[in-house]
Amino acid sequence: MKLFSNKLLLALLVLISGYGYIASCTHKDEFLLPTPATTGVVITRGNAVLLPGNMVAGDSNQWKLDKVHSNVMWSGNYVGAAGLLTGRFTQFGMHDVTPAKMMSYSTSGQPLKDTSWAFYESDPAKTYFNGYVQINTSNTGEPGRDTGCNIGTLGTTKIIPGVQNLVDSNLARIKTTKVEFDPLSNDYFLTFDLTWRGKLAAAKTISIVGRLKYIPKAYVSNYAVFGFQLLFQFNCRDFGITSTSISDKINMECNMNFNNK
């Protein structure tokens, strides 16, 4: 009986070994499935070079700010409540406003050319932006606030019809100091100086990092368009702004659209 058991065990071992051999031979020509790739954004950057030139109308190589279809918006938490306070600036531009240009202009249009920028899609070291907003043009949709408490809170003066107020106390300006690729997306990181006087005795400059998104060219009829979206945040208390209505952190969203008409 013991001899029979040993023979049976040996036969089973031979059978199992043979099955393993047959199985390995049967699948030897099949492809192994690759390890699934990590999912995420596929980074694709072109070589677009976009410049304003002198903004000559009809020159398709010179890009013009389409202010009518652009906006600069702000938002902040309403202190003591869950909702947001929001608004937008109705007057803004893309110009390096030097001290010599800080004055009031008798015009209803853009007081200065929107030419202080350049964008190189694949070479951020050559890219730069300058921009400004007129603080007294903050529009929340509530005239009582816009021409009342906001004026005093922000340290500025009321709008004068037909005048673009670019004096120091009514300007918030940005000026890039570094532009870099975002290694995890098609976006860019902008390091820039934000200069504003607010309720301080003199203008103050702080360094901020924001995120820039480039919206590539598209064609509309007989001209082309493209856009930028800049997102950043700053602390309004850094500029002497005290308020029982709005929190310290202010979120900014700048949507700038351009055309070559």
C-alpha positions in Angstrom: 0.0 0.0 0.0 2.8 2.4 0.9 4.5 1.6 -2.5 1.3 2.4 -4.3 1.0 5.8 -2.4 4.5 6.8 -3.4 3.9 5.9 -7.0 0.6 7.9 -7.0 2.4 11.0 -5.5 5.1 10.8 -8.1 2.6 10.6 -11.0 0.8 13.7 -9.7 4.1 15.6 -9.5 5.0 14.7 -13.1 1.5 15.7 -14.3 1.6 19.1 -12.6 5.1 19.8 -14.0 4.0 18.8 -17.4 1.0 21.1 -17.3 3.2 24.0 -16.2 5.6 23.4 -19.1 2.7 23.2 -21.6 1.1 26.4 -20.3 4.4 28.3 -20.5 5.0 27.1 -24.1 1.4 27.9 -25.1 1.7 31.6 -24.0 5.3 32.3 -25.0 4.4 34.3 -28.1 1.8 36.6 -26.4 2.6 40.2 -25.8 2.8 41.4 -22.2 0.5 44.2 -21.3 2.4 47.4 -20.5 2.1 49.1 -17.1 -0.6 51.7 -17.4 0.8 55.2 -17.9 0.3 57.9 -15.3 -2.7 60.0 -16.3 -2.4 63.8 -16.5 -2.3 66.8 -18.7 -0.2 66.4 -21.9 2.0 69.4 -22.1 2.2 70.8 -25.6 3.7 74.2 -26.3 4.0 75.9 -29.6 6.3 78.6 -30.8 3.9 81.6 -31.0 5.6 85.0 -30.7 2.9 87.7 -30.0 3.9 91.4 -29.8 2.0 94.6 -29.8 4.2 96.7 -32.0 2.8 100.2 -32.3 -0.8 98.9 -32.5 -1.2 100.0 -36.1 -4.8 99.3 -37.3 -4.9 96.9 -40.2 -1.4 95.4 -39.5 -2.0 91.7 -38.7 1.4 91.4 -37.1 0.6 94.0 -34.4 -1.7 92.7 -31.6 -4.2 95.1 -30.0 -5.8 94.7 -26.6 -9.5 94.1 -27.1 -10.6 96.0 -24.0 -14.3 95.6 -24.8 -14.0 91.9 -24.4 -11.5 91.9 -21.5 -12.0 92.3 -17.8 -10.3 92.6 -14.4 -12.3 91.1 -11.6 -11.9 90.8 -7.8 -13.5 88.9 -5.0 -13.1 88.5 -1.3 -14.9 86.9 1.6 -17.6 88.9 3.3 -16.5 88.9 6.9 -18.9 87.0 9.1 -20.8 85.3 6.2 -20.2 82.5 3.7 -20.8 84.6 0.6 -18.3 86.5 -1.6 -18.1 90.2 -2.3 -17.3 90.7 -6.0 -16.6 93.4 -8.4 -14.7 94.4 -11.5 -12.6 97.4 -12.6 -14.0 99.1 -15.6 -10.8 101.0 -16.5 -7.5 99.2 -16.9 -4.6 98.8 -19.4 -1.3 97.2 -20.3 1.2 100.0 -20.0 4.2 100.7 -17.8 2.9 103.8 -16.1 6.0 105.7 -15.0 5.8 108.6 -12.5 6.0 111.1 -15.4 2.8 109.6 -16.8 0.9 109.5 -13.5 -1.7 112.2 -14.2 -5.3 112.7 -15.2 -6.1 112.5 -18.9 -9.1 114.3 -20.5 -10.3 111.4 -22.6 -13.0 108.7 -22.5 -10.7 106.1 -24.3 -7.5 104.5 -23.3 -5.1 107.2 -22.0 -2.0 105.2 -22.8 -1.2 102.6 -25.5 -1.5 99.0 -24.4 2.0 98.1 -25.7 3.9 97.2 -22.5 4.0 93.4 -23.0 5.4 90.6 -25.0 4.7 86.9 -25.1 7.0 84.1 -26.4 5.2 80.8 -25.9 8.3 78.6 -25.8 10.7 81.1 -24.3 9.3 82.6 -21.1 12.6 84.4 -20.4 11.6 86.9 -23.1 8.0 87.2 -21.9 6.9 90.2 -19.8 3.8 92.1 -18.8 3.0 95.5 -17.4 -0.6 96.4 -16.4 -2.7 98.8 -14.2 -6.2 99.4 -13.0 -7.8 102.6 -11.9 -9.0 101.9 -8.4 -11.9 104.3 -8.4 -13.5 102.4 -11.2 -14.3 99.3 -9.0 -17.8 98.3 -9.9 -19.8 96.0 -7.6 -23.1 96.7 -9.3 -24.2 98.7 -6.2 -23.8 102.4 -6.9 -24.2 103.2 -3.2 -21.1 101.2 -2.4 -19.1 102.1 -5.5 -19.4 105.9 -5.0 -19.7 105.8 -1.3 -17.9 103.5 1.2 -15.6 102.0 -1.4 -14.1 105.3 -2.2 -13.1 106.0 1.4 -12.0 102.4 2.1 -9.7 102.3 -0.9 -8.2 105.7 -0.4 -9.2 107.2 -3.7 -11.6 109.8 -5.2 -14.8 109.6 -7.2 -14.8 109.3 -11.0 -14.9 112.6 -12.9 -16.8 112.0 -16.2 -14.6 112.3 -19.3 -11.4 111.9 -17.2 -9.0 108.9 -16.9 -7.4 109.2 -13.5 -3.9 107.8 -13.5 -2.5 109.6 -10.5 -0.5 107.7 -8.0 -3.3 107.4 -5.4 -5.7 105.9 -7.9 -3.3 103.3 -9.5 -2.5 99.7 -8.8 0.2 98.4 -11.1 1.9 95.1 -11.9 5.3 94.5 -13.5 6.7 91.1 -14.1 10.1 90.2 -12.8 10.2 86.5 -13.9 8.1 84.2 -16.1 8.6 80.4 -15.9 7.0 77.3 -17.3 4.6 75.4 -15.0 6.2 71.9 -15.3 2.9 70.1 -14.6 0.6 71.9 -17.1 0.6 74.2 -20.1 0.4 77.3 -17.9 3.1 79.7 -16.7 4.1 81.0 -13.3 4.5 84.8 -13.2 6.5 86.5 -10.5 5.6 90.2 -10.5 5.7 93.4 -8.4 2.3 94.7 -7.3 2.5 98.4 -6.5 -0.4 100.3 -4.8 -0.7 103.1 -2.4 -4.1 102.1 -0.8 -4.5 103.9 2.5 -0.7 104.3 3.0 1.2 107.6 2.9 3.2 106.3 -0.1 2.9 103.5 -2.7 4.1 100.1 -1.5 5.5 97.3 -3.7 5.2 93.6 -2.8 6.2 90.5 -4.8 3.5 88.0 -5.8 3.4 84.8 -7.8 0.5 84.2 -10.1 -0.6 81.7 -12.7 -0.9 82.6 -16.3 -2.9 80.6 -18.9 -2.4 81.2 -22.6 -5.5 80.7 -24.8 -4.0 80.0 -28.3 -5.0 81.9 -31.5 -8.3 81.3 -33.1 -9.7 82.9 -36.3 -12.8 85.0 -36.5 -13.9 86.1 -40.0 -10.8 87.9 -41.4 -8.8 88.3 -38.2 -7.3 86.3 -35.3 -7.7 86.4 -31.6 -6.0 85.0 -28.5 -6.1 85.6 -24.8 -4.5 85.4 -21.4 -5.9 84.6 -18.0 -3.9 85.7 -14.9 -4.9 84.5 -11.4 -3.4 85.7 -8.2 -4.1 86.7 -4.6 -2.9 89.4 -2.3 -3.5 90.7 1.2 -5.2 94.1 1.2 -4.0 94.8 4.8 -0.5 95.1 3.3 -1.8 98.4 1.8 -3.4 99.8 4.9 -7.0 98.7 3.9 -9.1 98.1 7.0 -12.7 97.1 6.7 -15.3 95.3 8.8 -16.9 94.1 5.5 -14.2 92.3 3.5 -11.5 89.9 4.6 -7.8 90.4 4.1 -7.3 88.1 1.1 -8.4 89.4 -2.3 -8.5 87.1 -5.3 -7.9 88.7 -8.7 -8.7 87.3 -12.2 -7.5 89.2 -15.3 -8.9 88.1 -18.6 -7.1 89.9 -21.5 -8.2 89.3 -25.1 -6.3 90.5 -28.2 -6.9 90.7 -31.9 -4.9 91.7 -34.9 -7.5 93.8 -36.8 
